[in-house]
Each structure stands twice: as C-alpha cells, then as structure tokens.
Amino acid sequence: MQQRHINEIMLRLEQLSDTGAATIRTTELMNWYGQVRITVGIWRDLLAKWEELLERWGEDKDMPLLVSATYHGDTYIFIWGEGLTLTKDAWLEDIRDLAKNGKTRPRRTVKRQAS
C-alpha cells in the first residue's frame, strides 16, 4: 500500500472524531489495498488503524467503529459508536465482528419504499 493511501485512510478515520461519521467508497478501498474485492484482511487492517487512533486519542480501545454499506454497496458509512447499542437487525455492524468472523460485507441499509 502506498503511503498516500495510508494517509487517506487515517484521515477518514480521524474524521470520525470531528464529525462522528465518514464515508469511503468501495472502489477506493479496493484501490488503496490493491484488491479486486473487499476482503477480511481489509477489515482487520482498518480495525488495527482504528485501535491505533483510539490509543493515540486516549480513548477506550473497545470504542466501536460501526459500519454499514449503502443500498447499492458502493459506499461504506463509518460511525463513531460511542453510546450506541446494536441489535441483530441493525443497519450498522461493529467492524470487530467483520474482522473476527471473516465476513467481507457489512449489512446494507434498507432501500426506502416509495410512499
């Protein structure tokens, strides 16, 4: 991975401390990691970078980083998980579960029904 890609990933993760949310397009992740699909290795590396930032900020290392994919799966939405509770049917997932369970795709947000 090129240094500029590492910098961009860290910038997006640091954005979470400022705004509480960040987005990364699927194509960006695949390009930065030199992959043709999203792999568990990508989730594990993102988790390691998240934990590194938490340590640097003096935050609890168990602070969740939540993620969901947009309906079409072309963008990932990352959320600062402090104080949020997840349920089995939640749109968001803790990135630790993706890194640990070998799942390569988070849940997708539900497409809105026309009224």
Secondary structure as UniProt FT lines:
FT   HELIX           3..19
FT   STRAND          21..25
FT   HELIX           26..33
FT   HELIX           40..57
FT   TURN            61..62
FT   STRAND          65..69
FT   TURN            71..72
FT   STRAND          75..80
FT   TURN            82..83
FT   TURN            88..89
FT   STRAND          93..94
FT   HELIX           95..101
//
